Amino acid sequence: MLINHPVLKINFKHKNKNEFEILFNSFYPALCSFASSLNIKQVVSEDIVQEVFISLWENLENFDNEKSVKSYLYTSVKNKCINYLEHEKVIQKHKKFEKIENEIPYSNQIIEEETHRLIYNAINELPASCKNVLLFSINGLKNAEIAEELNISVNTVKTQKKIAYKQLKIKLKNIYLLTGVLFKHFI
């Protein structure tokens, strides 16, 4: 079937680039406008319309009249726009989850810092002898090294550590609950 055009009649059964260019120039602006009316950016609209025309060119022999071509063009543009918008929604959701994932390490760092602060505050409340032994222990010194540093016996170091751990266990019993609740909130 032929499309009547002021300059040329277009025959769909035989691909002719010049005839197709006329068809393209006739419909392209209207199709871009149509795509833009579906909340698609102008640049994306132009890409979508060009893709539809490429597909039309590849399947041109399957059409036999202007009405079927118009229907194909507008329906294809509409469907590609809908697909594009759906894809954009997926991308936005992914970005939202990515942002949350990026915040989790920061949140975990806050929890870790707050936990350290609570532990060191509890250590600072210990009697001086327990506190000194425990701080040396935390810094990696062995019992014998602590004993030598503080000029006390190894048994005194062990006793002071036991006292310190017992008091810390009581003072920090709620810290495990606190960090567990915070981790559940952020993860």
C-alpha positions, 0 to 999 in steps of 0.5 A, spaced: 500 500 500 502 507 498 502 513 503 500 519 499 505 524 501 505 531 497 512 530 494 512 522 494 508 516 495 511 511 500 511 503 498 512 499 504 513 493 501 520 495 498 524 499 502 526 506 500 531 510 504 528 517 501 521 515 502 523 512 509 526 519 510 520 523 508 516 518 513 521 519 518 520 527 517 513 527 517 512 523 524 518 525 528 516 531 531 509 529 533 512 523 536 517 526 540 512 531 543 507 525 544 513 522 548 514 528 552 507 529 554 508 522 557 513 525 562 519 523 558 525 528 558 526 531 551 533 527 550 530 521 552 524 522 548 528 523 541 532 517 543 525 513 544 522 515 537 529 514 533 529 507 536 521 506 534 523 508 527 529 503 527 524 498 529 519 500 523 525 500 518 527 493 520 519 491 519 517 495 514 515 490 509 510 487 515 505 494 514 501 495 508 498 502 510 499 509 513 494 507 519 497 501 521 504 505 521 501 511 525 498 506 530 505 502 530 509 508 531 504 511 537 503 505 540 511 503 540 513 510 543 507 509 548 510 502 550 517 504 550 516 510 554 512 506 559 518 501 560 523 507 560 519 510 566 518 503 570 526 502 569 527 509 572 523 507 578 527 501 579 533 505 578 531 510 583 529 504 588 536 501 587 539 508 589 535 509 595 537 502 597 544 504 596 544 510 600 541 506 606 547 501 605 552 507 605 549 510 611 549 503 615 557 503 616 556 510 618 551 508 623 555 502 625 561 507 626 557 511 631 555 505 635 562 502 635 564 509 638 558 510 643 560 503 645 567 505 646 565 511 650 561 507 655 566 502 656 572 507 657 567 511 662 566 504 666 573 503 666 574 510 669 569 509 674 573 503 677 578 503 683 585 506 681 589 499 682 584 495 677 583 501 672 591 501 671 591 494 671 586 493 666 588 499 661 595 496 661 592 489 659 587 493 654 594 496 651 596 489 650 601 488 656 601 481 659 600 480 666 608 479 667 609 486 664 603 489 667 606 487 674 613 489 672 610 496 670 606 497 676 611 494 681 606 489 683 606 481 683 603 477 677 597 474 682 596 482 684 595 483 677 590 477 676 586 479 682 585 486 680 583 484 673 578 479 676 575 485 680 575 489 674 572 484 670 566 483 675 565 490 676 565 492 669 560 486 667 555 489 672 556 496 670 556 494 662 550 489 662 545 493 659 550 495 653 549 488 650 542 490 650 543 497 647 548 495 641 543 489 639 537 494 639 541 499 635 544 494 630 537 491 629 534 499 628 540 500 622 540 493 619 
